[in-house]
Amino acid sequence: MNVSPRTYGYLLRISISFFMSLLMSFAMLVLNLGFVENFMALWFKSFSVAFALAVVISSLVFPFVTVLLSKVVRVCDEPAKLREAPEGC
C-alpha cells in the first residue's frame, strides 16, 4: 500500500498510540488492582480512554518534539557517513 509521507505520519502516530496505550493501561491496571474479577471490562475501559488521549496528545506534542529534536541532533543522509566521521556527519 502506497501512502503519502503525511498519511504515514498519521498512521505512525495512531499505531504507536494504540500499542503504547494498550500495554500501559494493562500494566497500570495490574499494578494498581491486580487481576480482579472484572479485569477485562476494566482494561477495555481504561484502554479506550488512554487510546483517545494518546492520539490527541501525540498529535499535539509530535510537531513540538520534532522541532526540538532537530535543534539538538542532526540526521545524516547516508549511514556510511556515521561510520567514517567520529563526531557524526
N, C-alpha and C positions, 0 to 999 in steps of 0.2 A: 504494500500500500504506500503510495507516494503522498506526502503531505508537505505543506509549506513550513518553513522554519517557525513561523508564528504559531501555526497549529501544533507543531511538535512541542513548542514551549508550553502550550496549554495542556497538551496530553501528558507531558512530563510532570508538570506541577500536580495535576489531578492524580496521576498514578502514584507519585511519591506521597501525596496527602492520604491516599487510600491506604497504602501499606503501613505508613507510619501511624495513622490513627487506629488502624486495626490492631497492630501489635502493642501500641502504647495503651490503648483502652483495655486490652486483655491484661497486660502486666499490672496496670494500676488497680484494676478490679481484683485481681488475685492478691496483690499485696495488701489492699485495704480491707477486703471482705473474705478472701479465701474462696473456695469452691462451695458456695451456698446452694440451697435447693433450686432457686430460680436463676442460676448463673447465666444461662444462655439469653434469657429475656433481658436481664440487666446489662449484659455485654452488648447486645444489639442496640439497646437504648443509648448506652454510653458511646458506642462506636458511631451511631448516627449523629449525635451531637458533635463528637470530636471530628468526624469527617467534614461536616458542614463548616465548622470553624476553621479547620485546616485548609480547606480550599480557599476560603475568603482571606485568611491570614497570609497564606503563601502568595496569593495574587497581589496583596498589598506590600509584602516585605521583599519579594523577589527583585523588583526593579531597584530598590534601595540597596540591597546586598550586592547586586551586580555592579552598581556604580562604585560602591565602597571597595569591593574586592578588586576592581580594575585599577583603583588608585594604589593598592598595596602590592599586587603581583602583576607580572607581565607574562602573557601566554606566548610561547614560541610556536611558530607555524610548522616547524619540522622537528620531530622527535630527535633526529640526529644531532641537531644543534645543542640539545641539552647535554649530550654525552661529550661533545667537543669542548665546550666552554665551562670551566668550573663555576663561574658566577652566574650561569644561566645563558640566555640568548645573546 
